């Protein structure tokens, strides 16, 4: 059986607005486009979230 282990195409990335959890013990975050609220709470620990920008793979 042959496997293709050749070079893969790079995944395009873009600067994306996300919501990040403010709790030091939680690493929760979500893309702004997937938020249903203007000021969401963390779905993992229910703490407040703040907006920030990250470089993430493009979702089509």
PESULBEL-V527363 format. One record per residue. N is the residue number from 0. RES is the residue in one small letter. OMEGA is omega in degrees with one decimal (* if undefined). D_LAST is the distance of its C-alpha to the last C-alpha in whole Angstrom. Layout:
# PESULBEL-V527363
n & res & omega & d_last
N & RES & OMEGA & D_LAST
N & RES & OMEGA & D_LAST
This chain:
# PESULBEL-V527363
n & res & omega & d_last
0 & x & -178.0 & 32
1 & x & 176.7 & 30
2 & x & 178.8 & 27
3 & x & 179.8 & 25
4 & x & -180.0 & 25
5 & x & 179.5 & 24
6 & x & 179.3 & 22
7 & x & 177.3 & 19
8 & x & 177.3 & 16
9 & x & 178.8 & 15
10 & x & -179.7 & 12
11 & x & 179.5 & 11
12 & x & -178.5 & 12
13 & x & 176.2 & 12
14 & x & -172.1 & 15
15 & x & 175.6 & 13
16 & x & 180.0 & 16
17 & x & 171.3 & 17
18 & x & 180.0 & 20
19 & x & 179.5 & 22
20 & x & -179.7 & 25
21 & x & 179.9 & 28
22 & x & 179.6 & 30
23 & x & -177.1 & 31
24 & x & -177.6 & 31
25 & x & 178.7 & 28
26 & x & -177.3 & 25
27 & x & 174.7 & 22
28 & x & 176.2 & 19
29 & x & 176.1 & 16
30 & x & 179.1 & 13
31 & x & -179.1 & 15
32 & x & -179.3 & 12
33 & x & 179.6 & 13
34 & x & 178.8 & 17
35 & x & -175.5 & 19
36 & x & 176.7 & 22
37 & x & 177.0 & 23
38 & x & -175.4 & 25
39 & x & 171.4 & 23
40 & x & -176.7 & 25
41 & x & 179.9 & 24
42 & x & -179.1 & 23
43 & x & -175.6 & 25
44 & x & 177.8 & 29
45 & x & 174.7 & 29
46 & x & 177.4 & 29
47 & x & 177.9 & 28
48 & x & 178.0 & 25
49 & x & 179.1 & 25
50 & x & 172.5 & 22
51 & x & -178.3 & 21
52 & x & 177.7 & 19
53 & x & 174.1 & 17
54 & x & -174.7 & 15
55 & x & 175.1 & 12
56 & x & 179.0 & 10
57 & x & 174.8 & 6
58 & x & -178.1 & 4
59 & x & * & 0
